Amino acid sequence: MDKTNRGVALVTGASSGIGYAAAKALRAAGFAVFGTSRHAGAEGADGVTMLTCDVTDDASVATLVADVLGEGGRIDLLVNNAGVGLFGGAEESSLAQAQALFDVNLFGVIRMTNAVLPIMRRQKSGRIINLSSAQGFIPAPYFALYAATKHAVEGYSQSLDHELRTLGIRVALVEPAYTRTSFDGNLVKPDRLLDVYASARAGMTMAMEDAVKAGDTPEIVAETIVKAATASVPKLRYPAGKLARRVSVLRRFVPASAFDKSLRKMLRLPV
């Protein structure tokens, strides 16, 4: 497809933040874009058709995909962006809370992917971009459960890409670091807070707030998503922004002990 008609893109979680910026950038790049929100009537970027979807609900996902296919005729790109964050000590969350987090961040990705794959297989073409995080390939103290979901998305995505290549479908990961969105303000709190973690949690909160203020804009991440969506030969991983790229390089080449020490210093944790 030419640059003015790149096909139909479906972006989950497109009412704000990275999803909103991605939907807008993909529309500018020549895609017909459908975005989703959990809330009916949510507004998206100009030219983006917004639909309601709960990625934790099989029927909601099936209805969404049928509606997009009915209106767009095909689905060429799926951007799995919808997700939630959880900040606190790993011990401070019940198993039920951990399962709810995985239901959005991992199983939501799997539900959406399974729903569009039959369409892409019939087309013999398609691309799936899964929003991971720098916390999907490094340790993330006080984000252990969130990081676990992103590590799982990374393992799922790189394995799935090998399965789908011969069918004309590719899978890519976009890995932002701290981004200037409302993500930190919307973090879920643990459902059984423990005093033993209060001091470290407070210090991490301040470190995180400073990092977000200095972080990349959602538009920078959106540019990376467009790059992953339009590359003739896509890479598996696309770190998004200077910090994510730097951390990715350090993780690969710096000795583990030095990386560990640097990470704790950056997060203001006792070395």
Backbone as JSON, one array per atom type, in Angstrom:
{
  "sequence": "MDKTNRGVALVTGASSGIGYAAAKALRAAGFAVFGTSRHAGAEGADGVTMLTCDVTDDASVATLVADVLGEGGRIDLLVNNAGVGLFGGAEESSLAQAQALFDVNLFGVIRMTNAVLPIMRRQKSGRIINLSSAQGFIPAPYFALYAATKHAVEGYSQSLDHELRTLGIRVALVEPAYTRTSFDGNLVKPDRLLDVYASARAGMTMAMEDAVKAGDTPEIVAETIVKAATASVPKLRYPAGKLARRVSVLRRFVPASAFDKSLRKMLRLPV",
  "N": [[0.84, -1.19, 0.0], [0.39, 2.31, -0.7], [1.86, 5.38, 0.65], [-0.2, 7.06, 1.24], [-2.32, 5.5, 1.69], [-2.27, 3.32, 3.77], [-3.71, 1.3, 4.86], [-5.82, -0.28, 7.36], [-5.81, 0.54, 10.73], [-5.9, -0.51, 14.11], [-6.1, 0.68, 17.31], [-5.69, 0.13, 20.64], [-6.8, 1.57, 23.75], [-6.87, 4.36, 23.13], [-7.72, 6.88, 23.9], [-6.24, 8.69, 25.35], [-2.93, 9.86, 26.31], [-0.17, 7.8, 25.28], [-1.56, 6.13, 23.5], [-3.46, 7.84, 22.32], [-1.75, 9.69, 21.05], [-0.45, 7.93, 19.33], [-2.55, 7.0, 17.68], [-3.21, 9.38, 16.39], [-0.78, 9.96, 15.06], [-0.54, 7.74, 13.38], [-2.76, 8.11, 11.77], [-1.98, 10.44, 10.45], [0.08, 9.34, 9.03], [-1.14, 7.93, 7.04], [-2.9, 5.83, 7.58], [-6.17, 4.43, 7.99], [-7.75, 4.89, 10.92], [-8.89, 3.21, 13.79], [-9.76, 3.69, 17.09], [-9.78, 2.66, 20.56], [-11.62, 2.83, 23.64], [-12.39, 2.28, 27.09], [-14.6, 3.6, 27.9], [-17.75, 4.7, 26.85], [-18.33, 7.06, 24.27], [-15.92, 8.39, 24.43], [-13.49, 10.76, 23.31], [-11.41, 10.89, 20.46], [-8.37, 11.49, 18.55], [-8.44, 13.85, 15.8], [-10.07, 12.61, 12.93], [-9.92, 9.99, 13.73], [-11.71, 7.11, 14.36], [-13.57, 6.36, 17.12], [-14.22, 3.66, 19.27], [-15.94, 1.6, 21.68], [-14.4, -0.59, 23.98], [-13.61, -3.29, 26.11], [-10.79, -4.79, 26.99], [-10.56, -6.97, 28.6], [-12.73, -8.54, 28.26], [-14.18, -11.07, 26.48], [-16.42, -11.01, 24.73], [-16.73, -8.28, 24.26], [-14.37, -7.67, 22.92], [-14.67, -9.27, 20.62], [-16.92, -8.08, 19.46], [-15.92, -5.52, 18.92], [-13.86, -6.06, 16.99], [-15.38, -7.15, 14.93], [-16.94, -4.91, 14.28], [-14.97, -3.09, 13.37], [-13.98, -4.5, 11.18], [-16.31, -4.63, 9.67], [-16.7, -1.95, 9.01], [-14.21, -1.05, 8.04], [-13.33, -3.07, 6.38], [-11.02, -4.59, 6.47], [-8.15, -5.46, 8.51], [-5.13, -4.18, 9.03], [-3.18, -3.44, 10.82], [-2.54, -3.88, 14.21], [-2.35, -2.25, 17.23], [-1.48, -2.91, 20.32], [-2.06, -1.24, 22.96], [-3.51, -0.64, 25.27], [-3.48, -0.63, 28.8], [-2.66, -1.01, 32.31], [-1.14, 0.36, 35.29], [0.65, -0.64, 38.25], [1.75, 0.22, 41.37], [3.91, -0.47, 43.94], [5.18, -2.5, 46.67], [5.84, -5.89, 45.79], [4.81, -7.8, 47.51], [2.7, -6.48, 48.58], [0.41, -6.67, 47.13], [-2.55, -8.52, 46.63], [-3.19, -11.88, 45.42], [-5.41, -11.87, 43.79], [-5.47, -9.2, 42.92], [-3.09, -9.13, 41.45], [-3.73, -10.96, 39.44], [-5.8, -9.58, 38.15], [-4.37, -7.46, 37.07], [-2.71, -8.81, 35.22], [-4.72, -9.7, 33.57], [-5.49, -7.49, 32.1], [-3.03, -6.4, 31.04], [-1.56, -8.51, 29.89], [-3.27, -10.75, 29.1], [-5.21, -9.26, 27.85], [-3.82, -8.34, 25.63], [-3.39, -10.81, 24.38], [-6.04, -11.62, 23.89], [-6.91, -9.62, 22.06], [-5.08, -10.03, 19.99], [-5.59, -12.72, 19.23], [-8.12, -12.33, 18.22], [-7.79, -10.78, 15.91], [-6.04, -12.2, 14.31], [-7.14, -14.34, 12.61], [-8.23, -12.76, 10.56], [-5.99, -11.38, 9.55], [-4.55, -13.59, 8.69], [-6.14, -14.53, 6.6], [-5.85, -12.39, 4.88], [-3.21, -12.66, 4.35], [-1.33, -10.96, 5.31], [-0.18, -8.5, 7.66], [0.39, -6.62, 10.69], [1.44, -6.57, 14.04], [1.77, -4.62, 16.84], [3.04, -4.5, 19.98], [2.78, -2.77, 22.97], [5.32, -2.54, 25.1], [7.67, -1.99, 27.61], [10.49, -0.27, 29.05], [10.71, -1.46, 31.44], [10.11, -3.98, 30.84], [12.36, -5.35, 30.24], [14.26, -4.91, 32.17], [15.04, -4.99, 35.74], [12.47, -3.89, 38.01], [12.0, -2.4, 40.71], [9.39, -2.14, 43.08], [7.61, -2.02, 41.09], [7.11, -4.59, 40.48], [5.07, -6.47, 39.77], [3.81, -5.2, 37.61], [6.04, -5.04, 35.89], [6.4, -7.75, 35.53], [4.2, -8.4, 33.94], [4.92, -7.06, 31.6], [7.38, -8.26, 30.97], [6.31, -10.74, 30.33], [4.75, -10.09, 28.09], [6.81, -9.47, 26.36], [8.11, -11.98, 26.03], [6.0, -13.46, 24.9], [5.53, -11.99, 22.54], [7.95, -12.1, 21.03], [8.12, -14.82, 20.57], [5.71, -15.32, 19.22], [6.13, -13.85, 16.9], [7.97, -15.43, 15.49], [6.31, -17.58, 14.87], [4.5, -16.5, 13.07], [5.7, -15.38, 10.84], [5.95, -16.75, 8.38], [3.42, -16.54, 7.44], [3.0, -14.06, 6.52], [2.75, -12.12, 8.44], [3.92, -9.91, 10.92], [5.38, -9.27, 14.15], [6.04, -6.76, 16.53], [7.78, -5.06, 19.18], [7.34, -2.15, 21.1], [9.16, -0.12, 23.23], [8.88, 2.03, 25.61], [10.42, 4.32, 27.97], [10.21, 6.31, 30.86], [7.44, 8.39, 30.39], [5.8, 11.41, 29.56], [2.9, 11.36, 30.58], [-0.4, 10.77, 31.95], [-0.02, 8.46, 33.26], [1.44, 7.85, 35.65], [-0.11, 9.17, 37.52], [-2.4, 7.71, 37.48], [-1.89, 5.26, 38.54], [-2.58, 2.08, 39.93], [-3.11, 1.35, 43.35], [-1.58, -0.82, 45.76], [-3.52, -3.44, 47.31], [-3.15, -4.15, 49.91], [-1.45, -2.54, 51.77], [1.75, -2.31, 53.38], [3.53, -1.35, 56.25], [6.27, -1.72, 56.38], [7.3, -1.22, 53.89], [6.85, 1.43, 53.44], [8.62, 3.7, 53.61], [10.57, 3.28, 51.57], [8.86, 3.14, 49.42], [7.83, 5.73, 49.37], [10.13, 7.17, 48.72], [10.66, 6.13, 46.19], [8.41, 7.06, 44.89], [8.89, 9.83, 44.68], [11.21, 9.77, 43.09], [10.16, 8.65, 40.78], [8.25, 10.58, 40.0], [9.94, 12.74, 39.37], [11.34, 11.58, 37.25], [9.33, 11.18, 35.36], [8.6, 13.82, 34.79], [10.88, 14.61, 33.45], [10.76, 12.98, 31.31], [10.11, 11.46, 28.04], [7.95, 12.82, 25.5], [4.58, 11.76, 24.68], [4.35, 11.86, 21.94], [6.87, 11.24, 20.92], [7.06, 8.54, 21.47], [4.94, 7.74, 19.89], [5.93, 8.31, 17.32], [7.83, 6.3, 17.15], [6.19, 4.08, 17.14], [4.9, 4.41, 14.66], [7.12, 4.11, 13.02], [7.75, 1.41, 13.53], [5.46, 0.31, 12.5], [5.53, 0.83, 9.79], [7.93, 0.01, 8.71], [9.69, -1.71, 6.2], [11.09, -4.03, 6.64], [10.61, -5.08, 9.59], [12.03, -4.59, 12.88], [12.4, -6.59, 15.87], [12.38, -5.31, 18.39], [11.8, -2.0, 19.51], [13.16, 0.37, 21.21], [11.88, 3.28, 22.73], [12.64, 6.57, 22.66], [15.29, 8.53, 24.24], [16.19, 7.71, 26.85], [15.19, 5.07, 27.07], [16.54, 3.85, 24.94], [19.18, 4.15, 25.81], [19.18, 2.68, 28.2], [18.59, 0.16, 27.18], [20.92, -0.44, 25.72], [22.82, -0.38, 27.81], [21.92, -2.48, 29.38], [22.54, -4.66, 27.83], [25.34, -4.62, 27.55], [26.73, -3.76, 29.86], [28.3, -5.02, 32.79], [26.5, -7.19, 35.01], [26.54, -6.64, 37.8], [27.4, -3.98, 37.9], [25.37, -2.72, 36.48], [23.22, -3.24, 38.16], [23.92, -1.76, 40.45], [23.93, 0.83, 39.37], [21.25, 1.08, 38.64], [19.92, 1.0, 41.13], [20.93, 3.33, 42.25], [19.88, 5.28, 40.53], [17.19, 5.0, 41.1], [17.12, 5.83, 43.67], [17.5, 4.07, 45.77], [18.89, 2.26, 48.56], [22.27, 1.44, 48.06]],
  "CA": [[0.0, 0.0, 0.0], [1.2, 3.52, -0.75], [1.95, 6.13, 1.89], [-1.46, 7.77, 1.51], [-3.34, 4.5, 1.99], [-1.51, 2.23, 4.37], [-4.6, 0.26, 5.36], [-6.65, -0.04, 8.54], [-5.12, 0.33, 12.0], [-6.72, -0.59, 15.32], [-5.25, 1.06, 18.44], [-6.42, 0.05, 21.91], [-6.42, 2.59, 24.72], [-6.5, 5.51, 22.29], [-8.38, 8.11, 24.32], [-5.3, 9.59, 26.02], [-1.54, 9.42, 26.42], [0.53, 7.21, 24.15], [-2.53, 5.62, 22.54], [-4.02, 8.98, 21.59], [-0.7, 10.2, 20.17], [-0.19, 6.93, 18.29], [-3.65, 7.02, 16.73], [-3.07, 10.61, 15.63], [0.38, 9.84, 14.18], [-0.84, 6.74, 12.34], [-3.7, 8.75, 10.83], [-1.17, 11.33, 9.62], [0.95, 8.51, 8.18], [-1.91, 7.35, 5.95], [-3.78, 4.75, 7.99], [-7.52, 4.66, 8.51], [-7.49, 4.48, 12.31], [-9.94, 2.99, 14.77], [-9.22, 3.66, 18.44], [-10.71, 2.15, 21.55], [-11.64, 3.31, 25.03], [-13.33, 1.52, 27.91], [-15.76, 4.43, 28.2], [-18.52, 5.12, 25.69], [-18.32, 8.49, 23.98], [-14.59, 9.0, 24.56], [-13.06, 11.44, 22.09], [-10.08, 10.58, 19.99], [-7.75, 12.5, 17.69], [-9.19, 14.15, 14.57], [-9.97, 11.6, 11.89], [-9.86, 8.66, 14.32], [-13.02, 6.59, 14.77], [-13.46, 5.79, 18.45], [-15.17, 2.61, 19.62], [-15.82, 1.15, 23.06], [-13.95, -1.97, 24.13], [-12.95, -3.73, 27.33], [-9.91, -5.87, 26.5], [-10.66, -8.12, 29.49], [-14.01, -9.18, 28.0], [-14.14, -11.74, 25.17], [-17.51, -10.56, 23.87], [-16.45, -6.9, 23.89], [-13.3, -7.72, 21.91], [-15.24, -9.83, 19.39], [-17.79, -7.05, 18.87], [-15.04, -4.47, 18.39], [-13.19, -6.51, 15.77], [-16.42, -7.26, 13.9], [-17.32, -3.55, 13.87], [-13.88, -2.53, 12.57], [-13.96, -5.22, 9.91], [-17.49, -4.23, 8.91], [-16.56, -0.59, 8.5], [-12.95, -0.86, 7.32], [-13.14, -4.13, 5.39], [-9.8, -5.34, 6.73], [-7.34, -4.93, 9.62], [-3.73, -4.34, 8.63], [-2.28, -3.14, 11.93], [-3.08, -3.85, 15.57], [-1.46, -1.7, 18.24], [-1.96, -3.27, 21.66], [-1.55, -0.21, 23.85], [-4.28, -0.56, 26.52], [-2.8, -1.26, 29.93], [-2.73, -0.31, 33.59], [0.06, 0.25, 36.1], [0.49, -0.97, 39.66], [2.96, 0.68, 42.04], [4.02, -0.88, 45.34], [5.93, -3.73, 46.87], [5.17, -7.06, 45.23], [4.1, -8.47, 48.6], [1.57, -5.67, 49.01], [-0.76, -6.96, 46.3], [-3.14, -9.86, 46.72], [-3.15, -12.65, 44.19], [-6.52, -11.41, 42.95], [-5.06, -7.96, 42.27], [-2.09, -9.49, 40.44], [-4.43, -11.59, 38.32], [-6.52, -8.53, 37.42], [-3.37, -6.72, 36.29], [-2.35, -9.65, 34.09], [-5.86, -9.83, 32.67], [-5.45, -6.35, 31.18], [-1.75, -6.13, 30.37], [-1.1, -9.66, 29.1], [-4.35, -11.49, 28.45], [-5.85, -8.33, 26.93], [-3.02, -8.41, 24.4], [-3.64, -12.09, 23.75], [-7.41, -11.6, 23.36], [-6.96, -8.79, 20.86], [-4.29, -10.69, 18.95], [-6.32, -13.89, 18.73], [-9.31, -11.88, 17.49], [-7.47, -10.23, 14.59], [-5.18, -13.09, 13.53], [-7.82, -14.98, 11.47], [-8.39, -11.76, 9.5], [-4.67, -11.17, 8.95], [-4.16, -14.81, 7.96], [-6.87, -14.53, 5.32], [-5.24, -11.35, 4.04], [-1.8, -13.03, 4.17], [-0.5, -9.82, 5.68], [-0.6, -7.79, 8.86], [1.44, -6.31, 11.66], [0.98, -6.4, 15.41], [2.73, -3.9, 17.67], [2.68, -4.59, 21.39], [3.45, -1.78, 23.82], [5.99, -3.08, 26.27], [8.24, -0.94, 28.46], [11.85, -0.56, 29.49], [10.54, -2.36, 32.58], [9.91, -5.31, 30.3], [13.65, -6.03, 30.06], [15.13, -4.63, 33.31], [14.33, -5.08, 37.01], [11.64, -2.72, 38.3], [11.58, -2.44, 42.11], [8.1, -1.52, 43.4], [6.75, -2.25, 39.93], [7.43, -5.98, 40.15], [3.98, -7.15, 39.07], [3.68, -4.54, 36.3], [7.17, -5.49, 35.09], [6.16, -9.16, 35.17], [3.29, -8.43, 32.78], [5.64, -6.61, 30.41], [8.29, -9.34, 30.61], [5.5, -11.77, 29.69], [4.41, -9.59, 26.76], [8.02, -9.59, 25.54], [8.28, -13.38, 25.67], [4.91, -13.82, 24.01], [5.66, -11.31, 21.25], [9.07, -12.59, 20.23], [7.79, -16.18, 20.16], [4.64, -15.23, 18.23], [6.69, -13.36, 15.64], [8.54, -16.57, 14.77], [5.22, -18.42, 14.38], [3.66, -15.84, 12.07], [6.45, -14.8, 9.72], [5.68, -17.42, 7.1], [2.04, -16.22, 7.07], [2.95, -12.66, 6.08], [2.42, -11.28, 9.59], [5.07, -9.66, 11.8], [5.1, -8.75, 15.48], [7.11, -5.9, 17.03], [7.63, -4.49, 20.52], [7.78, -0.78, 21.33], [9.56, -0.12, 24.63], [9.15, 3.36, 26.16], [10.81, 4.47, 29.38], [9.27, 7.24, 31.47], [6.78, 9.22, 29.4], [5.01, 12.47, 30.2], [1.47, 11.11, 30.45], [-1.06, 10.67, 33.26], [0.16, 7.08, 33.71], [1.84, 7.78, 37.06], [-1.21, 9.63, 38.34], [-3.48, 6.73, 37.42], [-1.41, 3.97, 39.0], [-3.36, 1.36, 40.93], [-2.39, 1.16, 44.6], [-1.73, -2.18, 46.3], [-4.72, -3.59, 48.12], [-2.82, -4.49, 51.3], [-0.23, -1.79, 52.05], [2.51, -2.73, 54.55], [4.36, -0.26, 56.76], [7.68, -2.0, 56.17], [7.71, -0.69, 52.58], [6.36, 2.8, 53.3], [9.7, 4.65, 53.38], [11.13, 3.06, 50.23], [7.81, 3.47, 48.46], [7.77, 7.19, 49.28], [11.3, 7.62, 47.97], [10.44, 5.75, 44.8], [7.39, 7.95, 44.34], [9.56, 11.08, 44.3], [12.09, 9.49, 41.96], [9.32, 8.42, 39.61], [7.68, 11.86, 39.59], [11.0, 13.5, 38.7], [11.66, 10.91, 35.98], [8.23, 11.44, 34.42], [8.73, 15.22, 34.37], [12.01, 14.69, 32.5], [10.59, 11.91, 30.33], [9.77, 11.77, 26.65], [6.55, 13.11, 25.22], [3.89, 10.67, 24.0], [4.57, 11.97, 20.49], [8.1, 10.54, 20.59], [6.7, 7.12, 21.43], [4.08, 7.56, 18.71], [6.81, 8.26, 16.15], [8.44, 4.98, 17.14], [5.14, 3.15, 16.73], [4.75, 4.57, 13.21], [8.31, 3.5, 12.42], [7.59, -0.04, 13.61], [4.3, -0.07, 11.68], [5.74, 1.06, 8.37], [9.21, -0.52, 8.26], [9.53, -2.81, 5.25], [11.61, -5.19, 7.36], [10.56, -4.61, 10.98], [12.82, -5.19, 13.94], [11.57, -7.11, 16.95], [12.29, -4.36, 19.49], [12.01, -0.59, 19.24], [13.18, 1.25, 22.37], [11.3, 4.57, 22.33], [13.17, 7.68, 23.42], [16.72, 8.46, 24.58], [16.44, 6.91, 28.05], [14.94, 3.66, 26.77], [17.64, 3.35, 24.1], [20.39, 4.06, 26.63], [19.03, 1.56, 29.14], [18.67, -1.06, 26.39], [22.34, -0.7, 25.43], [23.51, -0.7, 29.06], [21.49, -3.8, 29.85], [23.2, -5.69, 27.03], [26.8, -4.59, 27.54], [27.32, -3.47, 31.16], [28.24, -6.17, 33.71], [25.27, -7.22, 35.81], [26.73, -5.99, 39.1], [27.47, -2.53, 37.68], [24.03, -2.29, 36.09], [22.41, -3.31, 39.38], [24.29, -0.62, 41.29], [23.47, 2.04, 38.7], [19.79, 1.1, 38.71], [19.51, 1.38, 42.49], [21.27, 4.74, 42.45], [18.92, 6.08, 39.78], [15.9, 4.9, 41.78], [17.31, 6.34, 45.04], [17.42, 2.96, 46.71], [20.2, 2.02, 49.16], [23.16, 0.62, 47.25]],
  "C": [[0.88, 1.25, 0.0], [1.07, 4.31, 0.54], [0.68, 6.91, 2.21], [-2.59, 6.8, 1.84], [-2.64, 3.25, 2.52], [-2.4, 1.13, 4.95], [-5.3, 0.69, 6.63], [-5.87, -0.41, 9.79], [-6.12, 0.34, 13.14], [-5.8, -0.36, 16.51], [-6.08, 0.98, 19.72], [-5.91, 1.11, 22.87], [-6.04, 3.9, 24.07], [-7.13, 6.82, 22.72], [-7.45, 9.1, 24.99], [-3.89, 9.04, 25.91], [-0.94, 8.88, 25.15], [-0.45, 6.73, 23.09], [-3.13, 6.72, 21.68], [-2.99, 9.51, 20.58], [-0.41, 9.23, 19.04], [-1.28, 6.93, 17.24], [-3.55, 8.24, 15.82], [-1.92, 10.5, 14.62], [0.14, 8.83, 13.07], [-1.81, 7.29, 11.31], [-2.92, 9.67, 9.89], [-0.27, 10.56, 8.66], [0.18, 7.78, 7.08], [-2.79, 6.18, 6.3], [-5.19, 5.27, 8.24], [-7.5, 4.07, 9.92], [-8.78, 4.34, 13.11], [-9.26, 2.91, 16.14], [-10.25, 3.14, 19.41], [-10.54, 2.86, 22.89], [-12.6, 2.42, 25.8], [-14.64, 2.28, 28.11], [-16.45, 4.89, 26.91], [-18.44, 6.63, 25.52], [-16.98, 9.17, 24.14], [-14.16, 9.6, 23.23], [-11.63, 11.04, 21.74], [-9.53, 11.72, 19.15], [-8.61, 12.7, 16.44], [-8.97, 13.06, 13.53], [-9.91, 10.18, 12.4], [-11.26, 8.26, 14.78], [-12.87, 5.88, 16.11], [-14.6, 4.8, 18.72], [-14.92, 2.16, 21.06], [-15.37, -0.3, 23.1], [-13.3, -2.17, 25.49], [-12.11, -4.95, 26.95], [-9.91, -7.08, 27.43], [-11.92, -8.94, 29.24], [-14.02, -9.76, 26.58], [-15.2, -11.2, 24.22], [-17.27, -9.13, 23.39], [-15.39, -6.84, 22.79], [-13.86, -8.23, 20.58], [-16.13, -8.81, 18.68], [-16.96, -5.95, 18.23], [-14.45, -4.89, 17.05], [-14.19, -6.65, 14.63], [-16.83, -5.89, 13.38], [-16.24, -2.92, 12.99], [-13.83, -3.2, 11.2], [-15.14, -4.82, 9.04], [-17.35, -2.86, 8.29], [-15.32, -0.41, 7.64], [-12.66, -1.91, 6.27], [-11.93, -5.01, 5.62], [-9.14, -4.77, 8.0], [-5.89, -5.24, 9.28], [-2.75, -4.17, 9.79], [-3.06, -3.15, 13.23], [-2.01, -3.3, 16.49], [-2.07, -1.98, 19.61], [-1.34, -2.31, 22.68], [-2.26, -0.19, 25.2], [-3.54, -1.28, 27.64], [-2.98, -0.42, 31.18], [-1.44, -0.55, 34.35], [-0.29, -0.05, 37.54], [1.79, -0.66, 40.36], [2.92, 0.3, 43.51], [4.86, -2.13, 45.44], [5.15, -4.93, 46.36], [4.32, -7.78, 46.27], [2.82, -7.74, 48.99], [0.31, -5.88, 48.17], [-1.24, -8.38, 46.52], [-3.0, -10.58, 45.39], [-4.26, -12.21, 43.24], [-6.16, -10.13, 42.22], [-4.02, -8.22, 41.18], [-2.76, -10.11, 39.21], [-5.2, -10.57, 37.49], [-5.57, -7.71, 36.56], [-2.96, -7.51, 35.05], [-3.49, -9.76, 33.09], [-5.91, -8.68, 31.68], [-4.16, -6.37, 30.35], [-1.23, -7.29, 29.53], [-2.26, -10.32, 28.37], [-5.19, -10.58, 27.55], [-5.14, -8.3, 25.59], [-3.32, -9.71, 23.65], [-5.05, -12.14, 23.15], [-7.49, -10.82, 22.05], [-6.23, -9.46, 19.7], [-5.03, -11.88, 18.36], [-7.54, -13.48, 17.91], [-8.98, -11.38, 16.09], [-6.67, -11.21, 13.71], [-5.92, -13.83, 12.4], [-8.0, -14.04, 10.29], [-7.06, -11.57, 8.78], [-4.21, -12.4, 8.18], [-4.87, -14.92, 6.62], [-6.27, -13.52, 4.34], [-3.83, -11.73, 3.59], [-0.87, -11.86, 4.43], [-1.05, -9.19, 6.95], [0.58, -7.53, 9.77], [0.8, -6.06, 13.01], [2.09, -5.73, 16.21], [2.23, -3.94, 19.11], [3.49, -3.58, 22.2], [4.01, -2.49, 25.04], [6.48, -1.91, 27.1], [9.7, -1.28, 28.68], [11.8, -1.51, 30.69], [10.17, -3.78, 32.14], [11.22, -6.05, 30.07], [14.66, -5.69, 31.14], [14.34, -4.87, 34.59], [13.58, -3.79, 37.29], [11.15, -2.78, 39.75], [10.31, -1.6, 42.33], [7.17, -1.43, 42.18], [6.86, -3.72, 39.52], [6.32, -6.66, 39.36], [3.73, -6.54, 37.7], [4.81, -5.02, 35.38], [6.99, -6.94, 34.65], [5.21, -9.26, 33.98], [4.03, -8.05, 31.51], [6.72, -7.62, 29.99], [7.53, -10.45, 29.88], [5.11, -11.36, 28.28], [5.62, -9.73, 25.83], [8.23, -11.05, 25.09], [7.24, -13.87, 24.69], [5.14, -13.26, 22.61], [6.79, -11.89, 20.42], [8.83, -14.03, 19.77], [6.74, -16.17, 19.05], [5.17, -14.77, 16.88], [7.29, -14.49, 14.82], [7.44, -17.45, 14.17], [4.53, -17.83, 13.15], [4.39, -15.37, 10.82], [6.1, -15.44, 8.39], [4.25, -17.17, 6.61], [1.89, -14.78, 6.61], [2.66, -11.68, 7.2], [3.66, -11.13, 10.45], [4.6, -9.02, 13.1], [6.3, -7.93, 15.94], [6.76, -5.38, 18.41], [8.11, -3.05, 20.51], [7.97, -0.61, 22.83], [9.88, 1.29, 25.12], [9.76, 3.25, 27.55], [9.77, 5.4, 30.01], [8.74, 8.21, 30.41], [5.86, 10.2, 30.09], [3.52, 12.3, 29.87], [0.87, 11.09, 31.86], [-0.9, 9.28, 33.85], [0.48, 7.01, 35.2], [0.72, 8.22, 37.98], [-2.35, 8.64, 38.42], [-3.06, 5.34, 37.9], [-2.34, 3.36, 40.05], [-2.5, 1.18, 42.18], [-2.58, -0.28, 45.09], [-2.93, -2.26, 47.24], [-4.44, -4.07, 49.55], [-1.46, -3.87, 51.66], [0.41, -2.24, 53.37], [3.46, -1.62, 54.96], [5.84, -0.47, 56.46], [8.2, -1.42, 54.85], [7.42, 0.8, 52.43], [7.48, 3.78, 52.94], [10.27, 4.51, 51.97], [10.11, 3.43, 49.16], [7.7, 4.98, 48.27], [8.95, 7.74, 48.49], [11.18, 7.3, 46.49], [9.41, 6.64, 44.12], [8.01, 9.25, 43.86], [10.47, 10.88, 43.1], [11.29, 9.31, 40.67], [8.73, 9.73, 39.09], [8.71, 12.71, 38.86], [11.32, 12.9, 37.33], [10.58, 11.18, 34.94], [8.31, 12.87, 33.9], [9.82, 15.39, 33.32], [11.86, 13.7, 31.35], [10.25, 12.41, 28.94], [8.29, 12.1, 26.53], [5.89, 11.88, 24.59], [4.13, 10.68, 22.5], [5.85, 11.26, 20.06], [7.84, 9.04, 20.52], [5.84, 6.83, 20.21], [4.91, 7.49, 17.43], [7.46, 6.88, 16.02], [7.43, 3.93, 16.7], [4.93, 3.21, 15.22], [5.93, 3.93, 12.49], [8.19, 1.98, 12.41], [6.48, -0.53, 12.69], [4.6, -0.02, 10.19], [7.07, 0.52, 7.84], [8.99, -1.7, 7.32], [10.04, -4.11, 5.83], [11.66, -4.8, 8.84], [11.54, -5.33, 11.88], [11.88, -5.76, 14.99], [11.33, -6.05, 18.01], [12.6, -2.94, 19.02], [11.98, 0.19, 20.55], [12.75, 2.65, 21.93], [11.82, 5.68, 23.23], [14.61, 7.44, 23.87], [16.98, 7.56, 25.78], [16.25, 5.43, 27.77], [16.07, 3.08, 25.92], [18.92, 3.19, 24.92], [20.33, 2.87, 27.58], [19.14, 0.23, 28.39], [20.12, -1.44, 26.09], [23.08, -1.11, 26.71], [23.16, -2.1, 29.53], [22.24, -4.9, 29.1], [24.7, -5.76, 27.28], [27.47, -4.3, 28.88], [27.23, -4.7, 32.05], [27.06, -6.05, 34.66], [25.42, -6.48, 37.13], [26.77, -4.47, 38.96], [26.1, -1.99, 37.3], [23.12, -2.24, 37.31], [22.67, -2.09, 40.27], [23.78, 0.68, 40.69], [21.96, 2.18, 38.79], [19.32, 1.56, 40.09], [19.83, 2.84, 42.78], [20.26, 5.63, 41.76], [17.57, 6.11, 40.48], [15.95, 5.34, 43.23], [17.05, 5.27, 46.09], [18.8, 2.73, 47.3], [21.04, 1.07, 48.32], [23.82, -0.47, 48.1]]
}
